[in-house]
Amino acid sequence: MPLNGTNIHPLSAHAVKLLRALRDEGPRPTQRINPGVVRRFADEHLVELVELPSPYFIHAGGKITHARITEAGIARLDELDATAPKPR
């Protein structure tokens, strides 16, 4: 449920770019992502939060939370690509 009660606004350009990066580059540590974007993605089941090995030296050998795109996230990107205006 959206924070404002009823309206869910379209994903921002930043959020769409990040979702594409998750699809193309793979999981990303959630601490590198805006917390509000992580929450929105998780609420809409566009990403799943998984524990993966940390890419950071300070956490060597430890696991931290990563965002990984789901099938629903890929479907949302396909939907956005299908409705995007075509260049002339």
PDB file of N, CA, C and O in Angstrom:
ATOM      1  N   MET A   1       0.852  -1.177   0.000  1.00  0.00           N
ATOM      2  CA  MET A   1       0.000   0.000   0.000  1.00  0.00           C
ATOM      3  C   MET A   1       0.897   1.238   0.000  1.00  0.00           C
ATOM      4  O   MET A   1       1.867   1.303   0.754  1.00  0.00           O
ATOM      5  N   PRO A   2       0.574   2.213  -0.839  1.00  0.00           N
ATOM      6  CA  PRO A   2       1.389   3.423  -0.895  1.00  0.00           C
ATOM      7  C   PRO A   2       1.296   4.229   0.392  1.00  0.00           C
ATOM      8  O   PRO A   2       0.303   4.164   1.115  1.00  0.00           O
ATOM      9  N   LEU A   3       2.341   4.981   0.659  1.00  0.00           N
ATOM     10  CA  LEU A   3       2.372   5.780   1.878  1.00  0.00           C
ATOM     11  C   LEU A   3       1.262   6.828   1.909  1.00  0.00           C
ATOM     12  O   LEU A   3       0.760   7.159   2.983  1.00  0.00           O
ATOM     13  N   ASN A   4       0.870   7.356   0.743  1.00  0.00           N
ATOM     14  CA  ASN A   4      -0.161   8.386   0.721  1.00  0.00           C
ATOM     15  C   ASN A   4      -1.568   7.806   0.678  1.00  0.00           C
ATOM     16  O   ASN A   4      -2.536   8.554   0.543  1.00  0.00           O
ATOM     17  N   GLY A   5      -1.699   6.498   0.788  1.00  0.00           N
ATOM     18  CA  GLY A   5      -3.012   5.887   0.914  1.00  0.00           C
ATOM     19  C   GLY A   5      -3.569   5.256  -0.334  1.00  0.00           C
ATOM     20  O   GLY A   5      -4.017   4.110  -0.289  1.00  0.00           O
ATOM     21  N   THR A   6      -3.560   5.976  -1.475  1.00  0.00           N
ATOM     22  CA  THR A   6      -4.247   5.439  -2.641  1.00  0.00           C
ATOM     23  C   THR A   6      -3.440   5.469  -3.935  1.00  0.00           C
ATOM     24  O   THR A   6      -3.502   4.518  -4.713  1.00  0.00           O
ATOM     25  N   ASN A   7      -2.700   6.521  -4.178  1.00  0.00           N
ATOM     26  CA  ASN A   7      -2.024   6.676  -5.463  1.00  0.00           C
ATOM     27  C   ASN A   7      -0.626   6.093  -5.469  1.00  0.00           C
ATOM     28  O   ASN A   7       0.163   6.316  -4.551  1.00  0.00           O
ATOM     29  N   ILE A   8      -0.332   5.345  -6.514  1.00  0.00           N
ATOM     30  CA  ILE A   8       1.028   4.894  -6.755  1.00  0.00           C
ATOM     31  C   ILE A   8       1.488   5.611  -8.010  1.00  0.00           C
ATOM     32  O   ILE A   8       0.918   5.431  -9.086  1.00  0.00           O
ATOM     33  N   HIS A   9       2.515   6.418  -7.866  1.00  0.00           N
ATOM     34  CA  HIS A   9       3.026   7.176  -9.000  1.00  0.00           C
ATOM     35  C   HIS A   9       3.896   6.274  -9.861  1.00  0.00           C
ATOM     36  O   HIS A   9       4.426   5.272  -9.381  1.00  0.00           O
ATOM     37  N   PRO A  10       4.045   6.630 -11.133  1.00  0.00           N
ATOM     38  CA  PRO A  10       4.933   5.837 -11.996  1.00  0.00           C
ATOM     39  C   PRO A  10       6.360   5.860 -11.442  1.00  0.00           C
ATOM     40  O   PRO A  10       6.739   6.780 -10.718  1.00  0.00           O
ATOM     41  N   LEU A  11       7.136   4.851 -11.788  1.00  0.00           N
ATOM     42  CA  LEU A  11       8.534   4.822 -11.367  1.00  0.00           C
ATOM     43  C   LEU A  11       9.268   6.019 -11.959  1.00  0.00           C
ATOM     44  O   LEU A  11       9.049   6.393 -13.112  1.00  0.00           O
ATOM     45  N   SER A  12      10.132   6.607 -11.159  1.00  0.00           N
ATOM     46  CA  SER A  12      10.925   7.741 -11.631  1.00  0.00           C
ATOM     47  C   SER A  12      11.965   7.247 -12.636  1.00  0.00           C
ATOM     48  O   SER A  12      12.231   6.049 -12.738  1.00  0.00           O
ATOM     49  N   ALA A  13      12.541   8.184 -13.370  1.00  0.00           N
ATOM     50  CA  ALA A  13      13.593   7.835 -14.332  1.00  0.00           C
ATOM     51  C   ALA A  13      14.766   7.178 -13.600  1.00  0.00           C
ATOM     52  O   ALA A  13      15.366   6.229 -14.105  1.00  0.00           O
ATOM     53  N   HIS A  14      15.087   7.687 -12.415  1.00  0.00           N
ATOM     54  CA  HIS A  14      16.163   7.099 -11.606  1.00  0.00           C
ATOM     55  C   HIS A  14      15.847   5.649 -11.254  1.00  0.00           C
ATOM     56  O   HIS A  14      16.713   4.782 -11.366  1.00  0.00           O
ATOM     57  N   ALA A  15      14.621   5.382 -10.833  1.00  0.00           N
ATOM     58  CA  ALA A  15      14.230   4.027 -10.437  1.00  0.00           C
ATOM     59  C   ALA A  15      14.261   3.076 -11.633  1.00  0.00           C
ATOM     60  O   ALA A  15      14.696   1.932 -11.504  1.00  0.00           O
ATOM     61  N   VAL A  16      13.806   3.541 -12.786  1.00  0.00           N
ATOM     62  CA  VAL A  16      13.818   2.699 -13.983  1.00  0.00           C
ATOM     63  C   VAL A  16      15.257   2.380 -14.381  1.00  0.00           C
ATOM     64  O   VAL A  16      15.573   1.247 -14.742  1.00  0.00           O
ATOM     65  N   LYS A  17      16.126   3.389 -14.312  1.00  0.00           N
ATOM     66  CA  LYS A  17      17.541   3.183 -14.646  1.00  0.00           C
ATOM     67  C   LYS A  17      18.169   2.157 -13.697  1.00  0.00           C
ATOM     68  O   LYS A  17      18.936   1.295 -14.128  1.00  0.00           O
ATOM     69  N   LEU A  18      17.845   2.253 -12.425  1.00  0.00           N
ATOM     70  CA  LEU A  18      18.372   1.314 -11.438  1.00  0.00           C
ATOM     71  C   LEU A  18      17.836  -0.101 -11.679  1.00  0.00           C
ATOM     72  O   LEU A  18      18.587  -1.071 -11.580  1.00  0.00           O
ATOM     73  N   LEU A  19      16.559  -0.222 -11.989  1.00  0.00           N
ATOM     74  CA  LEU A  19      15.977  -1.535 -12.265  1.00  0.00           C
ATOM     75  C   LEU A  19      16.652  -2.168 -13.480  1.00  0.00           C
ATOM     76  O   LEU A  19      16.920  -3.370 -13.492  1.00  0.00           O
ATOM     77  N   ARG A  20      16.926  -1.355 -14.502  1.00  0.00           N
ATOM     78  CA  ARG A  20      17.650  -1.866 -15.674  1.00  0.00           C
ATOM     79  C   ARG A  20      19.053  -2.328 -15.295  1.00  0.00           C
ATOM     80  O   ARG A  20      19.526  -3.358 -15.775  1.00  0.00           O
ATOM     81  N   ALA A  21      19.717  -1.555 -14.428  1.00  0.00           N
ATOM     82  CA  ALA A  21      21.065  -1.937 -13.990  1.00  0.00           C
ATOM     83  C   ALA A  21      21.026  -3.261 -13.224  1.00  0.00           C
ATOM     84  O   ALA A  21      21.922  -4.091 -13.381  1.00  0.00           O
ATOM     85  N   LEU A  22      20.008  -3.463 -12.405  1.00  0.00           N
ATOM     86  CA  LEU A  22      19.880  -4.731 -11.677  1.00  0.00           C
ATOM     87  C   LEU A  22      19.664  -5.891 -12.643  1.00  0.00           C
ATOM     88  O   LEU A  22      20.171  -6.991 -12.426  1.00  0.00           O
ATOM     89  N   ARG A  23      18.915  -5.639 -13.705  1.00  0.00           N
ATOM     90  CA  ARG A  23      18.701  -6.683 -14.713  1.00  0.00           C
ATOM     91  C   ARG A  23      19.993  -6.978 -15.483  1.00  0.00           C
ATOM     92  O   ARG A  23      20.336  -8.139 -15.707  1.00  0.00           O
ATOM     93  N   ASP A  24      20.702  -5.928 -15.885  1.00  0.00           N
ATOM     94  CA  ASP A  24      21.865  -6.083 -16.757  1.00  0.00           C
ATOM     95  C   ASP A  24      23.151  -6.435 -16.013  1.00  0.00           C
ATOM     96  O   ASP A  24      23.987  -7.174 -16.533  1.00  0.00           O
ATOM     97  N   GLU A  25      23.312  -5.907 -14.798  1.00  0.00           N
ATOM     98  CA  GLU A  25      24.568  -6.078 -14.063  1.00  0.00           C
ATOM     99  C   GLU A  25      24.480  -7.065 -12.904  1.00  0.00           C
ATOM    100  O   GLU A  25      25.505  -7.483 -12.365  1.00  0.00           O
ATOM    101  N   GLY A  26      23.272  -7.435 -12.524  1.00  0.00           N
ATOM    102  CA  GLY A  26      23.104  -8.380 -11.428  1.00  0.00           C
ATOM    103  C   GLY A  26      22.832  -7.681 -10.103  1.00  0.00           C
ATOM    104  O   GLY A  26      22.686  -6.459 -10.058  1.00  0.00           O
ATOM    105  N   PRO A  27      22.764  -8.457  -9.022  1.00  0.00           N
ATOM    106  CA  PRO A  27      22.428  -7.917  -7.703  1.00  0.00           C
ATOM    107  C   PRO A  27      23.374  -6.804  -7.267  1.00  0.00           C
ATOM    108  O   PRO A  27      24.545  -6.772  -7.646  1.00  0.00           O
ATOM    109  N   ARG A  28      22.833  -5.892  -6.459  1.00  0.00           N
ATOM    110  CA  ARG A  28      23.597  -4.758  -5.949  1.00  0.00           C
ATOM    111  C   ARG A  28      23.344  -4.635  -4.454  1.00  0.00           C
ATOM    112  O   ARG A  28      22.213  -4.815  -4.002  1.00  0.00           O
ATOM    113  N   PRO A  29      24.394  -4.326  -3.673  1.00  0.00           N
ATOM    114  CA  PRO A  29      24.184  -4.129  -2.232  1.00  0.00           C
ATOM    115  C   PRO A  29      23.138  -3.027  -1.988  1.00  0.00           C
ATOM    116  O   PRO A  29      23.176  -1.969  -2.615  1.00  0.00           O
ATOM    117  N   THR A  30      22.218  -3.298  -1.077  1.00  0.00           N
ATOM    118  CA  THR A  30      21.158  -2.309  -0.827  1.00  0.00           C
ATOM    119  C   THR A  30      21.698  -1.016  -0.238  1.00  0.00           C
ATOM    120  O   THR A  30      21.066   0.032  -0.370  1.00  0.00           O
ATOM    121  N   GLN A  31      22.855  -1.071   0.410  1.00  0.00           N
ATOM    122  CA  GLN A  31      23.396   0.161   0.986  1.00  0.00           C
ATOM    123  C   GLN A  31      23.874   1.129  -0.098  1.00  0.00           C
ATOM    124  O   GLN A  31      24.156   2.290   0.198  1.00  0.00           O
ATOM    125  N   ARG A  32      23.968   0.665  -1.351  1.00  0.00           N
ATOM    126  CA  ARG A  32      24.328   1.537  -2.465  1.00  0.00           C
ATOM    127  C   ARG A  32      23.099   2.128  -3.148  1.00  0.00           C
ATOM    128  O   ARG A  32      23.232   2.881  -4.113  1.00  0.00           O
ATOM    129  N   ILE A  33      21.897   1.794  -2.656  1.00  0.00           N
ATOM    130  CA  ILE A  33      20.648   2.221  -3.284  1.00  0.00           C
ATOM    131  C   ILE A  33      19.860   3.073  -2.309  1.00  0.00           C
ATOM    132  O   ILE A  33      19.874   2.828  -1.103  1.00  0.00           O
ATOM    133  N   ASN A  34      19.175   4.072  -2.834  1.00  0.00           N
ATOM    134  CA  ASN A  34      18.303   4.924  -2.015  1.00  0.00           C
ATOM    135  C   ASN A  34      17.304   4.023  -1.276  1.00  0.00           C
ATOM    136  O   ASN A  34      16.627   3.211  -1.907  1.00  0.00           O
ATOM    137  N   PRO A  35      17.205   4.158   0.061  1.00  0.00           N
ATOM    138  CA  PRO A  35      16.306   3.291   0.833  1.00  0.00           C
ATOM    139  C   PRO A  35      14.845   3.361   0.378  1.00  0.00           C
ATOM    140  O   PRO A  35      14.137   2.355   0.422  1.00  0.00           O
ATOM    141  N   GLY A  36      14.400   4.514  -0.048  1.00  0.00           N
ATOM    142  CA  GLY A  36      13.022   4.640  -0.524  1.00  0.00           C
ATOM    143  C   GLY A  36      12.785   3.846  -1.796  1.00  0.00           C
ATOM    144  O   GLY A  36      11.709   3.282  -1.993  1.00  0.00           O
ATOM    145  N   VAL A  37      13.787   3.802  -2.653  1.00  0.00           N
ATOM    146  CA  VAL A  37      13.681   3.032  -3.897  1.00  0.00           C
ATOM    147  C   VAL A  37      13.682   1.539  -3.577  1.00  0.00           C
ATOM    148  O   VAL A  37      12.909   0.781  -4.163  1.00  0.00           O
ATOM    149  N   VAL A  38      14.535   1.117  -2.662  1.00  0.00           N
ATOM    150  CA  VAL A  38      14.564  -0.295  -2.253  1.00  0.00           C
ATOM    151  C   VAL A  38      13.199  -0.692  -1.701  1.00  0.00           C
ATOM    152  O   VAL A  38      12.675  -1.753  -2.041  1.00  0.00           O
ATOM    153  N   ARG A  39      12.622   0.154  -0.853  1.00  0.00           N
ATOM    154  CA  ARG A  39      11.318  -0.141  -0.254  1.00  0.00           C
ATOM    155  C   ARG A  39      10.238  -0.252  -1.325  1.00  0.00           C
ATOM    156  O   ARG A  39       9.434  -1.184  -1.307  1.00  0.00           O
ATOM    157  N   ARG A  40      10.222   0.699  -2.257  1.00  0.00           N
ATOM    158  CA  ARG A  40       9.213   0.676  -3.330  1.00  0.00           C
ATOM    159  C   ARG A  40       9.365  -0.588  -4.168  1.00  0.00           C
ATOM    160  O   ARG A  40       8.379  -1.262  -4.464  1.00  0.00           O
ATOM    161  N   PHE A  41      10.602  -0.909  -4.552  1.00  0.00           N
ATOM    162  CA  PHE A  41      10.827  -2.115  -5.338  1.00  0.00           C
ATOM    163  C   PHE A  41      10.377  -3.360  -4.576  1.00  0.00           C
ATOM    164  O   PHE A  41       9.729  -4.239  -5.146  1.00  0.00           O
ATOM    165  N   ALA A  42      10.716  -3.436  -3.297  1.00  0.00           N
ATOM    166  CA  ALA A  42      10.341  -4.604  -2.496  1.00  0.00           C
ATOM    167  C   ALA A  42       8.825  -4.677  -2.310  1.00  0.00           C
ATOM    168  O   ALA A  42       8.237  -5.755  -2.400  1.00  0.00           O
ATOM    169  N   ASP A  43       8.193  -3.532  -2.050  1.00  0.00           N
ATOM    170  CA  ASP A  43       6.734  -3.508  -1.867  1.00  0.00           C
ATOM    171  C   ASP A  43       6.002  -3.985  -3.112  1.00  0.00           C
ATOM    172  O   ASP A  43       4.963  -4.638  -3.019  1.00  0.00           O
ATOM    173  N   GLU A  44       6.553  -3.653  -4.282  1.00  0.00           N
ATOM    174  CA  GLU A  44       5.918  -4.038  -5.554  1.00  0.00           C
ATOM    175  C   GLU A  44       6.469  -5.361  -6.089  1.00  0.00           C
ATOM    176  O   GLU A  44       6.144  -5.764  -7.206  1.00  0.00           O
ATOM    177  N   HIS A  45       7.300  -6.032  -5.295  1.00  0.00           N
ATOM    178  CA  HIS A  45       7.886  -7.332  -5.654  1.00  0.00           C
ATOM    179  C   HIS A  45       8.706  -7.265  -6.941  1.00  0.00           C
ATOM    180  O   HIS A  45       8.780  -8.240  -7.689  1.00  0.00           O
ATOM    181  N   LEU A  46       9.326  -6.101  -7.195  1.00  0.00           N
ATOM    182  CA  LEU A  46      10.185  -5.941  -8.369  1.00  0.00           C
ATOM    183  C   LEU A  46      11.583  -6.462  -8.085  1.00  0.00           C
ATOM    184  O   LEU A  46      12.313  -6.832  -9.004  1.00  0.00           O
ATOM    185  N   VAL A  47      11.957  -6.491  -6.806  1.00  0.00           N
ATOM    186  CA  VAL A  47      13.240  -7.075  -6.386  1.00  0.00           C
ATOM    187  C   VAL A  47      12.988  -7.961  -5.187  1.00  0.00           C
ATOM    188  O   VAL A  47      11.985  -7.826  -4.487  1.00  0.00           O
ATOM    189  N   GLU A  48      13.925  -8.875  -4.963  1.00  0.00           N
ATOM    190  CA  GLU A  48      13.932  -9.652  -3.731  1.00  0.00           C
ATOM    191  C   GLU A  48      15.206  -9.292  -2.994  1.00  0.00           C
ATOM    192  O   GLU A  48      16.235  -9.020  -3.613  1.00  0.00           O
ATOM    193  N   LEU A  49      15.138  -9.289  -1.685  1.00  0.00           N
ATOM    194  CA  LEU A  49      16.288  -8.972  -0.860  1.00  0.00           C
ATOM    195  C   LEU A  49      16.937 -10.281  -0.442  1.00  0.00           C
ATOM    196  O   LEU A  49      16.306 -11.127   0.192  1.00  0.00           O
ATOM    197  N   VAL A  50      18.204 -10.437  -0.803  1.00  0.00           N
ATOM    198  CA  VAL A  50      18.926 -11.679  -0.542  1.00  0.00           C
ATOM    199  C   VAL A  50      20.253 -11.373   0.142  1.00  0.00           C
ATOM    200  O   VAL A  50      20.830 -10.302  -0.043  1.00  0.00           O
ATOM    201  N   GLU A  51      20.716 -12.311   0.917  1.00  0.00           N
ATOM    202  CA  GLU A  51      22.016 -12.189   1.584  1.00  0.00           C
ATOM    203  C   GLU A  51      23.077 -12.824   0.692  1.00  0.00           C
ATOM    204  O   GLU A  51      23.034 -14.022   0.415  1.00  0.00           O
ATOM    205  N   LEU A  52      24.026 -12.009   0.247  1.00  0.00           N
ATOM    206  CA  LEU A  52      25.118 -12.473  -0.612  1.00  0.00           C
ATOM    207  C   LEU A  52      26.442 -12.002  -0.030  1.00  0.00           C
ATOM    208  O   LEU A  52      26.466 -11.096   0.802  1.00  0.00           O
ATOM    209  N   PRO A  53      27.537 -12.604  -0.458  1.00  0.00           N
ATOM    210  CA  PRO A  53      28.842 -12.171   0.053  1.00  0.00           C
ATOM    211  C   PRO A  53      29.083 -10.685  -0.224  1.00  0.00           C
ATOM    212  O   PRO A  53      28.754 -10.171  -1.293  1.00  0.00           O
ATOM    213  N   SER A  54      29.654 -10.028   0.747  1.00  0.00           N
ATOM    214  CA  SER A  54      29.923  -8.602   0.639  1.00  0.00           C
ATOM    215  C   SER A  54      31.052  -8.322  -0.352  1.00  0.00           C
ATOM    216  O   SER A  54      32.060  -9.028  -0.357  1.00  0.00           O
ATOM    217  N   PRO A  55      30.887  -7.286  -1.198  1.00  0.00           N
ATOM    218  CA  PRO A  55      31.973  -6.896  -2.084  1.00  0.00           C
ATOM    219  C   PRO A  55      32.968  -5.964  -1.391  1.00  0.00           C
ATOM    220  O   PRO A  55      33.953  -5.544  -1.999  1.00  0.00           O
ATOM    221  N   TYR A  56      32.717  -5.646  -0.136  1.00  0.00           N
ATOM    222  CA  TYR A  56      33.527  -4.671   0.590  1.00  0.00           C
ATOM    223  C   TYR A  56      34.571  -5.356   1.458  1.00  0.00           C
ATOM    224  O   TYR A  56      34.289  -6.357   2.116  1.00  0.00           O
ATOM    225  N   PHE A  57      35.771  -4.810   1.451  1.00  0.00           N
ATOM    226  CA  PHE A  57      36.889  -5.350   2.212  1.00  0.00           C
ATOM    227  C   PHE A  57      36.560  -5.414   3.708  1.00  0.00           C
ATOM    228  O   PHE A  57      36.932  -6.370   4.388  1.00  0.00           O
ATOM    229  N   ILE A  58      35.871  -4.405   4.207  1.00  0.00           N
ATOM    230  CA  ILE A  58      35.590  -4.336   5.646  1.00  0.00           C
ATOM    231  C   ILE A  58      34.689  -5.487   6.109  1.00  0.00           C
ATOM    232  O   ILE A  58      34.719  -5.862   7.281  1.00  0.00           O
ATOM    233  N   HIS A  59      33.902  -6.038   5.213  1.00  0.00           N
ATOM    234  CA  HIS A  59      33.014  -7.157   5.544  1.00  0.00           C
ATOM    235  C   HIS A  59      33.558  -8.474   5.010  1.00  0.00           C
ATOM    236  O   HIS A  59      32.795  -9.427   4.849  1.00  0.00           O
ATOM    237  N   ALA A  60      34.829  -8.551   4.737  1.00  0.00           N
ATOM    238  CA  ALA A  60      35.424  -9.734   4.095  1.00  0.00           C
ATOM    239  C   ALA A  60      34.908 -11.027   4.712  1.00  0.00           C
ATOM    240  O   ALA A  60      35.003 -11.248   5.920  1.00  0.00           O
ATOM    241  N   GLY A  61      34.360 -11.873   3.849  1.00  0.00           N
ATOM    242  CA  GLY A  61      33.834 -13.154   4.309  1.00  0.00           C
ATOM    243  C   GLY A  61      32.421 -13.083   4.844  1.00  0.00           C
ATOM    244  O   GLY A  61      31.798 -14.122   5.059  1.00  0.00           O
ATOM    245  N   GLY A  62      31.898 -11.891   5.064  1.00  0.00           N
ATOM    246  CA  GLY A  62      30.542 -11.747   5.588  1.00  0.00           C
ATOM    247  C   GLY A  62      29.519 -11.594   4.483  1.00  0.00           C
ATOM    248  O   GLY A  62      29.859 -11.428   3.312  1.00  0.00           O
ATOM    249  N   LYS A  63      28.285 -11.652   4.873  1.00  0.00           N
ATOM    250  CA  LYS A  63      27.190 -11.470   3.917  1.00  0.00           C
ATOM    251  C   LYS A  63      26.447 -10.190   4.256  1.00  0.00           C
ATOM    252  O   LYS A  63      26.306  -9.819   5.421  1.00  0.00           O
ATOM    253  N   ILE A  64      25.976  -9.523   3.206  1.00  0.00           N
ATOM    254  CA  ILE A  64      25.152  -8.330   3.380  1.00  0.00           C
ATOM    255  C   ILE A  64      23.959  -8.437   2.440  1.00  0.00           C
ATOM    256  O   ILE A  64      23.945  -9.265   1.529  1.00  0.00           O
ATOM    257  N   THR A  65      22.963  -7.595   2.669  1.00  0.00           N
ATOM    258  CA  THR A  65      21.742  -7.625   1.872  1.00  0.00           C
ATOM    259  C   THR A  65      21.968  -7.005   0.506  1.00  0.00           C
ATOM    260  O   THR A  65      22.536  -5.921   0.376  1.00  0.00           O
ATOM    261  N   HIS A  66      21.508  -7.724  -0.509  1.00  0.00           N
ATOM    262  CA  HIS A  66      21.556  -7.255  -1.893  1.00  0.00           C
ATOM    263  C   HIS A  66      20.136  -7.234  -2.453  1.00  0.00           C
ATOM    264  O   HIS A  66      19.272  -7.990  -2.010  1.00  0.00           O
ATOM    265  N   ALA A  67      19.909  -6.368  -3.421  1.00  0.00           N
ATOM    266  CA  ALA A  67      18.652  -6.350  -4.171  1.00  0.00           C
ATOM    267  C   ALA A  67      18.883  -7.111  -5.466  1.00  0.00           C
ATOM    268  O   ALA A  67      19.833  -6.832  -6.197  1.00  0.00           O
ATOM    269  N   ARG A  68      18.011  -8.076  -5.748  1.00  0.00           N
ATOM    270  CA  ARG A  68      18.094  -8.866  -6.980  1.00  0.00           C
ATOM    271  C   ARG A  68      16.750  -8.772  -7.685  1.00  0.00           C
ATOM    272  O   ARG A  68      15.706  -8.980  -7.066  1.00  0.00           O
ATOM    273  N   ILE A  69      16.771  -8.463  -8.968  1.00  0.00           N
ATOM    274  CA  ILE A  69      15.529  -8.279  -9.727  1.00  0.00           C
ATOM    275  C   ILE A  69      14.765  -9.601  -9.814  1.00  0.00           C
ATOM    276  O   ILE A  69      15.364 -10.674  -9.885  1.00  0.00           O
ATOM    277  N   THR A  70      13.444  -9.507  -9.807  1.00  0.00           N
ATOM    278  CA  THR A  70      12.567 -10.679  -9.905  1.00  0.00           C
ATOM    279  C   THR A  70      11.970 -10.741 -11.307  1.00  0.00           C
ATOM    280  O   THR A  70      12.176  -9.842 -12.123  1.00  0.00           O
ATOM    281  N   GLU A  71      11.237 -11.802 -11.570  1.00  0.00           N
ATOM    282  CA  GLU A  71      10.522 -11.911 -12.852  1.00  0.00           C
ATOM    283  C   GLU A  71       9.528 -10.761 -13.003  1.00  0.00           C
ATOM    284  O   GLU A  71       9.324 -10.262 -14.110  1.00  0.00           O
ATOM    285  N   ALA A  72       8.910 -10.340 -11.904  1.00  0.00           N
ATOM    286  CA  ALA A  72       7.968  -9.213 -11.955  1.00  0.00           C
ATOM    287  C   ALA A  72       8.696  -7.925 -12.344  1.00  0.00           C
ATOM    288  O   ALA A  72       8.147  -7.092 -13.065  1.00  0.00           O
ATOM    289  N   GLY A  73       9.922  -7.767 -11.868  1.00  0.00           N
ATOM    290  CA  GLY A  73      10.716  -6.600 -12.224  1.00  0.00           C
ATOM    291  C   GLY A  73      11.077  -6.593 -13.692  1.00  0.00           C
ATOM    292  O   GLY A  73      11.018  -5.555 -14.351  1.00  0.00           O
ATOM    293  N   ILE A  74      11.454  -7.759 -14.209  1.00  0.00           N
ATOM    294  CA  ILE A  74      11.775  -7.871 -15.635  1.00  0.00           C
ATOM    295  C   ILE A  74      10.530  -7.607 -16.474  1.00  0.00           C
ATOM    296  O   ILE A  74      10.604  -6.944 -17.509  1.00  0.00           O
ATOM    297  N   ALA A  75       9.387  -8.125 -16.029  1.00  0.00           N
ATOM    298  CA  ALA A  75       8.125  -7.894 -16.744  1.00  0.00           C
ATOM    299  C   ALA A  75       7.776  -6.403 -16.749  1.00  0.00           C
ATOM    300  O   ALA A  75       7.296  -5.886 -17.759  1.00  0.00           O
ATOM    301  N   ARG A  76       8.013  -5.706 -15.625  1.00  0.00           N
ATOM    302  CA  ARG A  76       7.732  -4.270 -15.569  1.00  0.00           C
ATOM    303  C   ARG A  76       8.616  -3.517 -16.566  1.00  0.00           C
ATOM    304  O   ARG A  76       8.145  -2.603 -17.243  1.00  0.00           O
ATOM    305  N   LEU A  77       9.886  -3.894 -16.659  1.00  0.00           N
ATOM    306  CA  LEU A  77      10.773  -3.248 -17.633  1.00  0.00           C
ATOM    307  C   LEU A  77      10.304  -3.522 -19.062  1.00  0.00           C
ATOM    308  O   LEU A  77      10.317  -2.623 -19.903  1.00  0.00           O
ATOM    309  N   ASP A  78       9.893  -4.751 -19.335  1.00  0.00           N
ATOM    310  CA  ASP A  78       9.378  -5.081 -20.669  1.00  0.00           C
ATOM    311  C   ASP A  78       8.146  -4.246 -20.992  1.00  0.00           C
ATOM    312  O   ASP A  78       7.979  -3.769 -22.114  1.00  0.00           O
ATOM    313  N   GLU A  79       7.287  -4.077 -19.990  1.00  0.00           N
ATOM    314  CA  GLU A  79       6.083  -3.260 -20.158  1.00  0.00           C
ATOM    315  C   GLU A  79       6.451  -1.799 -20.433  1.00  0.00           C
ATOM    316  O   GLU A  79       5.871  -1.165 -21.315  1.00  0.00           O
ATOM    317  N   LEU A  80       7.408  -1.273 -19.682  1.00  0.00           N
ATOM    318  CA  LEU A  80       7.834   0.111 -19.894  1.00  0.00           C
ATOM    319  C   LEU A  80       8.471   0.283 -21.267  1.00  0.00           C
ATOM    320  O   LEU A  80       8.241   1.292 -21.933  1.00  0.00           O
ATOM    321  N   ASP A  81       9.266  -0.690 -21.695  1.00  0.00           N
ATOM    322  CA  ASP A  81       9.897  -0.617 -23.010  1.00  0.00           C
ATOM    323  C   ASP A  81       8.877  -0.677 -24.125  1.00  0.00           C
ATOM    324  O   ASP A  81       9.042  -0.022 -25.154  1.00  0.00           O
ATOM    325  N   ALA A  82       7.816  -1.461 -23.934  1.00  0.00           N
ATOM    326  CA  ALA A  82       6.777  -1.601 -24.957  1.00  0.00           C
ATOM    327  C   ALA A  82       5.951  -0.323 -25.115  1.00  0.00           C
ATOM    328  O   ALA A  82       5.461  -0.029 -26.205  1.00  0.00           O
ATOM    329  N   THR A  83       5.799   0.433 -24.029  1.00  0.00           N
ATOM    330  CA  THR A  83       4.981   1.643 -24.083  1.00  0.00           C
ATOM    331  C   THR A  83       5.802   2.911 -24.310  1.00  0.00           C
ATOM    332  O   THR A  83       5.243   3.998 -24.453  1.00  0.00           O
ATOM    333  N   ALA A  84       7.127   2.771 -24.344  1.00  0.00           N
ATOM    334  CA  ALA A  84       7.991   3.952 -24.549  1.00  0.00           C
ATOM    335  C   ALA A  84       7.852   4.441 -25.975  1.00  0.00           C
ATOM    336  O   ALA A  84       7.714   3.643 -26.902  1.00  0.00           O
ATOM    337  N   PRO A  85       7.888   5.776 -26.157  1.00  0.00           N
ATOM    338  CA  PRO A  85       7.816   6.308 -27.519  1.00  0.00           C
ATOM    339  C   PRO A  85       9.029   5.858 -28.340  1.00  0.00           C
ATOM    340  O   PRO A  85      10.157   5.853 -27.847  1.00  0.00           O
ATOM    341  N   LYS A  86       8.786   5.488 -29.570  1.00  0.00           N
ATOM    342  CA  LYS A  86       9.848   5.034 -30.453  1.00  0.00           C
ATOM    343  C   LYS A  86      10.556   6.250 -31.072  1.00  0.00           C
ATOM    344  O   LYS A  86       9.894   7.206 -31.476  1.00  0.00           O
ATOM    345  N   PRO A  87      11.904   6.221 -31.150  1.00  0.00           N
ATOM    346  CA  PRO A  87      12.603   7.325 -31.807  1.00  0.00           C
ATOM    347  C   PRO A  87      12.292   7.344 -33.296  1.00  0.00           C
ATOM    348  O   PRO A  87      12.093   6.303 -33.923  1.00  0.00           O
ATOM    349  N   ARG A  88      12.257   8.535 -33.838  1.00  0.00           N
ATOM    350  CA  ARG A  88      11.902   8.677 -35.273  1.00  0.00           C
ATOM    351  C   ARG A  88      13.116   8.705 -36.131  1.00  0.00           C
ATOM    352  O   ARG A  88      13.008   8.818 -37.352  1.00  0.00           O
TER     353      ARG A  88
END
